[in-house]
Amino acid sequence: MKNRKIAQLITARSATPYGRIFVLTGARQTGKTTLARTLFPDYQFLSIEDPVLRNAYVQLTAQQWRQLYPQAILDEVQKEPRLIESIKSVYDQWTEPRYILSGSSQFLLLEKVRESLAGRCTIVDLYPLTIPELETDSWSEEVVDSAFQKILQAPHKAPIVARELLPNSLLDPGHAKKMKAWDHYLRFGGYPALTNPELDDEGRFLWLNQYVRTYLERDVRDLASLRDLEPFIKLQRYVAQQTGSIMNHSAIARQIGVSSKTVQRYLQYLELSYQALILPSWSRNSNKRLVKSSKIHFLDHGVLQSVIQRRGTPTGPEFESLIIAELYKQAKNIFADAQFYYLRTADGVEVDLLIELTQGYLAFEIKLAEHISSNDARHLRGLNEILDKPLLHSFILSNDPETRSISPTISAVNASYFLG
């Protein structure tokens, strides 16, 4: 069992007055139920998927909830949204009861949570495993912060952290462990079930194929009530093949034979079900012509490979997506107040990722290359003149094992070293 970084934050917050209700949401099979039951073994576990028990729970008064289930985990609670009203009533009347609500449908669950539990709960998005989590061998093994997470927690120290990186990732004492996790991430993605040592490679690919099928047959039908899944399947495959690309709704609509509005709706479903990250363009400089269309990135490389039925070395855009997905997950795991964008000017200057923090920006160029030169930093130079906040530091992440200081504000670092 792999440890989860976010477990530390949940445990700490659960001991405060603000930790009486947690809402765990995320894609199917990301480990929500396992996390809840491991962190709160004394809580009673209530499966809301059972239709008989579900009806019985709905009949309980707030007083009965307090007496029978003062501490409980309500799993797949979006199956019966009325229960959220019951939990709200218990919360408002007594201070002792504590609850964990979990569900795999962000839209169905959070819509009701925002109506009823606003200001009363802590919402936790659970994503597939990050590389530091993949490095752990048990629940008790500490998840070590990556260099990236250290920077997020002290953004003003970004140049210092960059200077302290070893000159070559091969010198890292944890290199072998990081590379094992990195190799797994590149081949299979981050879903916890795939770390089972009893599974061979074919078993892992079979699991991914079944996951995609279950996602389509259950999650998409629950979310969208689609009678005909074929147009959605076409869009899913098209987006997977175009991961890392700027979205053109009209072009996608022509490709799969639906309207632009339908494309927008389907893309929203992909995002709401935690399958894709829609990356908005940064466009706050009115004096500069900036591209305003969004980019899309698949959030798990294993799932992407299953959708397009291809294995092997990732392409350049796939590598960009899997790196951005990892950065995104790692930021979410420490509750970082970070907004993700990309930037592209009308004259072709493009920065793969801009992360906005309170103090300023971090910029990232992502290269599949095994050797980085100063020319790879050309789009990062002069970036500070465009932005509305200070540029704290820029990074080029690649497969090059050498760490290079391109300039005082630009560092080239091996991706697995930076993220592991």
N, C-alpha and C positions, 0 to 999 in steps of 0.2 A: 504494500500500500504506500503510495506517495503522499508526502505531507503537502499541505496547502498553505501558502503564504498568508492568505486572507484569514486563516483560522486564528492567527495571533490577534488580529484586529477585532474579530468578532468576539473572542474571549474577553479581551480588555473592555470592549464596549458593553458587553452583557452585564458587567458588574456595576454599571452606572444606571442612573434613572432613565437614560435615553436608550437603554438596551432591553426594554421589556418586550418589544415585538421586533423580530427580524423577518424580513421578506427575502427569501432566497429565490432568485430567478435565473434562468440561463437555458441553454439548449438542452435537449434530452441527452442523458448519459454524461453529463459533466461532473456528476458526483454530488449533487445537492443533498440527496437523502443520506448518503454516506457521511457527508460532512456534518449534517445536523445531528445524526444519531451518534457520531463519534464525539462531537463537542458537548452534547447534552444528553448523556446516557440515562439520566434520571427522568427525563421528560417522557411522557407517554406518547407513543407513536400512533397516529390516527391516519389511516389511508382513506382519502376522500374518493378514490377511484371505485371503491366498493359501493354499488348503488343502494344496497339495503342499509348499510351503516350510514351512508350519506344522508338518507332521509331521516334516520333516527337522530343524527347530530343536529339537524335543522330544527327539530322539535324542542331541543333543550333551551331552557331559560338562561339568562345571564347568571342567576344564582346557582343553577345546576352546573353550568360550566365551571364556575368558581369552585364548587364542591367536588365535582367528579374529575375535572381536568384543569387544575390550577397551573400546571406546567405541561405543555403539550406541543408536539410537532404535527402540523396539519399538512400532509403531503398531497400534492396536486390539488390544492385548495381552489384553483380556478374552476374546477368541475362543479363547485357549488358556491357561487359568489355570495350567497346570503349568509354564509358562515362568517364572512369578513365583518358583516354588521354585528354578529353575535360577539366576535372578539372585540370590536370597538366598544360595545356596551360593557363588557367585563372590564376593559382597560379604564373606562371613564368612571366606573363605580368603585374599583378596588385597586390598591397599589401592589399587591403581592403577585397576582397571576402574571405568567410570562409565556410567550408563544413564539414558535417558529412557523412561518407560513412558507411553503415552497411550491413552485410550479414551473413548468417548462414553456408556458406561453406568456411571453412578456406582455403582449397586448391585452389578453383576456384577464390576466392577473393584475397588472399594474393599473389598468383602467379603473377597476373597482377599488384598488388600494388608494389611489389618488383621491377618489371620491370620499372614502370613509376613514382612512387612516393617516391622512396628511398631518404631519407634525407629530405623529404618534409612533412611527416605526423607522427602522433603519433598513434601507433597501440595499441588498448585496447582489451584484451580478456575478455569477460564477461562470467562468470560461474554461475551455480545455486547459490542460496543464501547460505551464510555462517551462522554459528550459531549466531554471534553478529548481523548480519542483520535480522535473524529470530526473534531476541528479540525485534526489533523495531515495533511500532504500526502505524507509519505514516512516510511520506516522510520527515517531519521536525524534527523527533526525531533523535538525534545524534547516530551514530554507534560507540560504544565504542570499543577501541582496546582491543583485548584479551591479556592475558599474553604472548602468543606466538608472537603476532605482536609487542608488546613492546620490546621483545628480538630481533626480526629481525631489528628493527629500532635503537637499541643500543646493538649490539652483545657482546661488552666487558662487559656489565652489566648483562649478563645472570646469573652468580652466585648470584648477588645481587637480581635480580627479583625472583629467586628461593627461596632465604632465606626469602623474604618478603611475600611469599605465606602463607595464613592462615593454621594452623595445621590441619584443617578439612574443606572440601568444604561445609559442612552443616552450617558453621559459616558465610559464604559469604552472605552479605545483599541482593545480587541479585540472591541468590540460586534458589528461586521459578521461577523466570523469565528465568534463564538459563536452568532449568530442563524442562520447558515447550517447549523451543526451541529445546533442546536436544531430547526430546521424539518425537517431530514432525520430526526431522532430521532422527532418527532411523527408524521411521515407513514409512515415505513418501519421504525422500530425501529433496532437496532444490529448486525445481522448483517453481518460484513465484506464478503461478496459483493455486498451491495446498494450499496456505495460505488463499485463499478466505473463509471467515467464513460461507458462504452460502453452501459450499460443506460439505457433511458428509463423513465418512470414505469410504463408498462404492463408492461415487462419486469421491473421490481422486484416488482410485485404478482403477476405470474405466478410468479416465483421463490418468493415467500412461500407461494403456494398449493401448489406442488410440495413445498416444505419440510414443510408440515403433512401432506401425503399420505405423504411418505417417513417422517416421524416415526411416523405411525400404522402403516404397513406393516412397518417395520423395528424401530424402537426399542421400541415398545410390545409387539410380538410377541416380541422378544428378552427383554424384561423380564418380561412377564407370561404368555407362552405362551397368549394369548387366542385361542380358535377363532372367537369371534364378537366383532367389534370394535364393533358397533353400540351396545351400552350404553355403552361407553367414549367413543365419539364423542359421544353425547348428553350425557354428563357433561362432556366437554371444552367443548362448546358452551355448556352451561348455566353452567359456572364462568366462562367468558369473558364471558358476558352479565352475570354477577353479580360481576365482579372488584371488589375493594375492600369486599366485604360480609362480615358475620359469618356463619360457616358453621353451618348447621343440617343435620346428616346425615340426620335423619328426613325433613325437607322435601325435600331433594335426592333421597332414595331414592324418595319418592312421585312426584316429578316425572319421573324417568327409568325407574321401574319395576324397581328392584333393591332389595336389602336394604341396611340401614345399614352392615353390615360390608363389603359390596361397595363402597359409596361411600367408606368409609375407606380401603380398599385402593387404589381408583382414584386418590384424592387423593394417596396416598403415591407412586403411580407418576408422577403429574404433577410432584411435588416432586423425586423421585429422578432424573428425566430432565431436570431444569433448565428446566421449562416454567412452573412456578409457585413462588411463595414463600408458605409457610404461616406467618403471623405470629401467634405466641402472644400471649395476653392477659397483661398484667402483673397479678399478683394476690398480692403479698406483704404487703399491709396487712390484717391480720385484723380491724381495727376498722372497715373500710370495705367495704360490699357492692360487689363488683366482678364484672363479667361475665367469665366464664372461657372461653367459646368462642373459637376462633381465627378470624382473618380470612384470606382468600386473595387474593393479588395475582398476576396474570399477569406474567411477567418480561420480556416483550418486546411492545411495543405493536403492532409490525408483524405478529407472529404472531397476536396477539389479533384484529386487524382481519381477517386471513385466515380465522380460525376462524369468526367471526360474519358474514363476508362483508359488511363495511361499511367505508366510507372516510369521511374528513372529520374535523371538529373533535372531539376527545375529549370525552366526557361528564365530569361531575364525578368520579364514581368511577374512570373510566379515567385521568383526570389524576392522581388520587391514586396509583393503581397505578404509573403510569409514573414518577412522581417517587420513590416509595419504592423501586422497582426500581433506579433510577439511584443513589440513595443507597447501596443495598445493594451494587451492583457496585463503586462507587467505594471503599467500605470494604474489600471483598474484595481489590481491586487493590493495596492497600498493606498487606495482611496485618494490618489493624487488629483489635485484640482488642475487638470490639464485638458486643453482643447486641441484636437488634431485637425490639421488642414494640409493641403498641398498648395503650391503657388506656381502659376505659369503666366508669363507675360505674352502679349500679342506678338512680340518679336522673337519668341522661342526660348527665353530663359525659363527653366523649370527646376523647382526644388521638390524632391519627392515627398518630403514631409516637413511640416512646420508644427512644432508643439508650442502652444501658447501657455505660459504660466503667469502668475501674478507679476513676477519680477521681469519677465521678458520672454524671448523665444529661444528654442533650440531648433536647429535646422539639420536635416539629414539628407544626404545623397546615398543611394543604395546601388551597389555595383556587384554583379555576379563575378567580376574579374578576380583573378588570382594575383594580379600585380596592379598597384595603384600609383599613378603619377600625379604631379601637381596640376596637370591639365584636367584631371577629373574633378577638381575643385572650382572650375571656371564659373559655374552657376552660383556658387556660394559667395564669390567675391562681389562686393558692392551691395550685398543683400541688406545690410544695415540701413542703407539710404532709402530703401523702399518701405521698411516696416515702421509701425507706429509705436513700438516699444524697443528697448535695447535687445540686440542679438547677443545672448549670453555665450553661446559657443556653437560651432558647426562641426558635424562629424560626417565622414565618409565611411560607411560600413560595407565590408566586402569579404572575400575569401582570402585576401592577402594576409599572411601571418605577421607581417611586420607592422609595427605601430609607427606612424610618421606624423611629424608636426609640419603640416604644409605651410602654416603661418601661425602667429600667436593665437589666432581665433579659429583655426581649422585643423582638426585632427583626423587622420585616417586610421581606423582600428579594425581588426578582425571581428567579424560579426559575432561569431560564437564566443569569443573572449569577452566582448562588450556586454553580451546578453546573458552569459552563463554565470 
